[in-house]
Every structure is written in C-alpha cells, then in structure tokens.
Amino acid sequence: MIEKLKFFLAVTGNNLWQFRTRNIFSVTIICLSFLTVGIFMSLSNNLRATARELSNNMTVAFYLDKSLSAAAVDAVRQEIGRPGFVESVKVVTPDEALERFRAGFPELADIVAGLKANPFPPSIELRVNARASASKEVVAFVDSMKTRPGVTDVLFNRDWVEKMQGFSRLAGAIGAFLGGILILTSFFIISNVVKLNVFSRKNEIEILRLVGATNLFIRIPFWLEGITLGFLGSLLSLGLLFIVINLFPVYLGASLGALQELLRFRYPDLTQAVILLCGGAATGFIGSATSVSKFLKV
Amino acid sequence: MIELFHIWKQYQKPYWALSDVSIQIHDCDFYFITGPSGSGKTTLLKTIFRETLPTEGQILIKGVNILKIPDNRIYTLRRTMGIVFQDFRLMFHRTVFDNVAVPLQVIGVGRKEIRRRVFSTLQKVNLHQKMWELPSRLSYGEQQRVAIARAVVNNPKIILADEPTGNLDPELAFEIITLFKEINRQGATVIIGSHDRELIRHFGNNILFLQKGKIIGKEAHA
C-alpha cells in the first residue's frame, strides 16, 4: 500500500513538473478565482462584525416633553426599565444634554454661549442587552413607546444595524456569485488541463493497461494532480489575500474617508480558510475526475 | 494451454481480418505466427491479450474463456502475460529501471523486492549497467531488450511479441529472438508474430502461416 502511494506521488510529482507551464497557468486561474471569493468573504466579514458591534451597543433614546415633571419623567423611566431585554436605563437631564453637546461640538461653543434658554429636552437612554438586540420584542416596545403621552421622539440605531447586515449579505452574495462563476471557470480549466495531461500520457496509460494496471491505479495520479492544483491555487489565494488586506489601507485607505471603516478587510477565520482550501482541492478533484472518466476510456 | 476455436474478426464489412482461425498452443511452446502484412498476425495476438474482441469464436487460456472476463477485470488476464511490441512502447521520460519496474509496481511489490527483481532481469538481458539511463539514450536493440525485460520481470507464463524485431537489423534481430528462446527454455510459452522468414527458418519449430486472415498452413517440429 505504501509502495503504491509512493508510486502515485512520484507519478503525480513527475506530471506536475513535466507539464509545469500549463499547470502554473491552471494554478494562477484557481488562485484568482479564490482570491475574488476571499476578498468578498473578507469584506462581508467586516460588515458583519460592524453590524455585530452596533447591535451589541444598541441604544434607544426617548425624548420627553419639556413640560414633564420630575415625577412624570421617573414614571416613564420605570416603564422603560421594566422589560426583560433592558440592560440599563439612564435619565439625561436638559443640563446634562447641554453639557454633552458642549463637549461633543466645542467649535459651536459661541452659539451655545449665546443661548438664552436650554433648548434640550430631558431624555431617557435605554441600552438593550446583546441577546435581545435583534428581537421583535424590542421593536414592538419601541413602537409602542412612540405613541406614549410625554414621549416626543424616539431615536433607535437599529436601522443602522439592519443596513450593515444588509450590506454584509450583499457583499456575501456578490462574492458567492462572482466566485461561483470563477470557480466554475477554474473547474473547466482544471478539467481541460488534466485532459491535456491524459492525452500527453496516452502512451504511458496504454503501457499501464498492458501490464495489468487497474482502472483505479491509472486514475489516482490524475485525481491527485487535480487536487494538488486546486489546493495550491487556493493556498496561494490565501497568501495573496493576506497581502491585499495589509496593503489596502496603505494605498487606498485614506482616499476612502469615512467609508474606510466599512470597507476594511478582515482576514478569514480558520474555518473560512479551511473551507477555501478544501474548496480548492474539491474543485481540482471534481475537475480532474470528470475529465478522467470522460476521456480516459479504461 | 491456449486454445482458439473458430475465431472470426471483422473490423469493417465486407473484409475479415481473421477467418475461422483455430489453433492450440501448448505450455512452453515457442510459437511463430507468420504471414505478409495485413495477414492478421497482430489481430490474432490482440485477441489473445484481449485488446480486441473477436466477432465470433472462443478463446480459452488454461481452460478459462477469456472473452467472458468483464472489462474491469481484464487486468487479471494481463498480469499473467508479458507483451512486447515492434515500437517498444517505453516511457521515454523515465529511466530503464522505472520502465522495467512498472509491472511490479502495479501489483504492489515492495521496493526492495522490485530492486532485486529488476536488477536480476536487466542482468539477463545484459542491460544492468544502463539501469539509470533514459531509454532515448539507448540503441534500438537495447530499447527492445528493455521492453523484453519489462515483459518478463513478473515471470509470466505467456509472452506475446508482435514483430519484436521489425525495427532491428538482422544481427540484433537474431540476438532478440535468442533471448526469447532463453525465456522459453525457462518455462514460458512464447508466441511471436513475425514476417522475418530467416529468423523463422532458424528458430521456428511451431509455425502458423496466415494469409488474408485465414490459416494457410501449420508446421510443428519436435
């Protein structure tokens, strides 16, 4: 068994070297295909992570009527703090709001100084716990509070979370679509490269048949060849992706301005990297197996 | 024993490559099949190692009807035979050693045993000193001896050779047939397709004459 394995590996290595030009071409195409998938996967990772960060810090600001008494404000605070998904509730007085504004916009200090009265209403800030961030219960509660007497406006950052999640899904879908087409191209290229290799080795295959080789014995080196090409292509794409991720902020980051954070790439995690590598090997195997069974009449 | 019963083979209508060929070849026979080009020598040999199926007839090897062996089990038949061709059919990008080792690698023989058997076989054909050469650097006669070494390395009981001396000058041809004769003396049945009358006259004790696919004569000498 070990002898046979050594034989297969030697034949595969020999074939890869003997037809290196076409094999390098094939690996390059596979690499570019998987790099495309990797880039979109990485972009999608970032958008998903941003959405997750936003949903972990999901807050709802309830702006109250200025005329509400302290007791009425406290009643609203108690009502808001009641549901199970509430992490914390904080009352922000008009004075605190003004102070925040001053700290947040120091360049507008002159305008603030010129104000005769504090324009900010009291508000209540609610922080939703991470587990409930996307639940319908939160949305229903916020909607019900919008119509409560004493509440004038509600600011809910859920819309941003949903947008981020939408972008993430879009990036994933574009990646899957483009990657799918390119992987299909890789599949046909591997299939044709292996077909060429089968034709180039027709004489050798004939000899193997005449000395009593089984069909499996003849096919295995071609399968290994396809797997190696696919694996090398996807491995190379992971290396290139690493370079892209590190060079992207250096060359393009600044020109993107505010979008920089959203379009930042995150390196695929271990599972995704393994999926890319296995995907490459599987593409190679299927490509060569199809070709071998079609064109190798043994 | 190899027995062919009423073998007919048609590649294209209305021509018959073989017409009602029946022969018996006993174990350890040294057998020549001869006739002009297109007489059916190659087709007859091909039917014996089941490269081609006869249109009609039966072929028994040691009592087994080889026409009933399923396609995916043909390798079991081929492993009992050694086959030599006029064009040598060597792997030119691999060494002499690698070429001769192939039949042993196919059946999963261990590396040490492969080395021992390949070396001893190459000694028999006097090529052990060129074991690590590429076949393209050898003469035609040496290349044919590599092909013969590959055919016998597995100690098969049947050797089939289709025009093994076709590309060689008379002296080398004589040398190659002497080698086959030696292999035959060691217990293998050797069947050679050839149109070289000189060689057949010198070596042939069992001769089958074919013309246009039909047997036109048989000779058997003790």
Interface residues (C-beta under 8 A of the other chain):
Chain A: M1 E3 K4 K6 F7 N14 Q18 N203 E204 E206 I207 L208 R209 L210 V211 G212 A213 T214 N215 F217
Chain B: F49 N72 Y75 T76 L77 R78 R79 I83 R89 L90 M91 H93 R94 V102 P103 Q105 V106 I107 G108 V109 G110 R111 I114 R150 N154
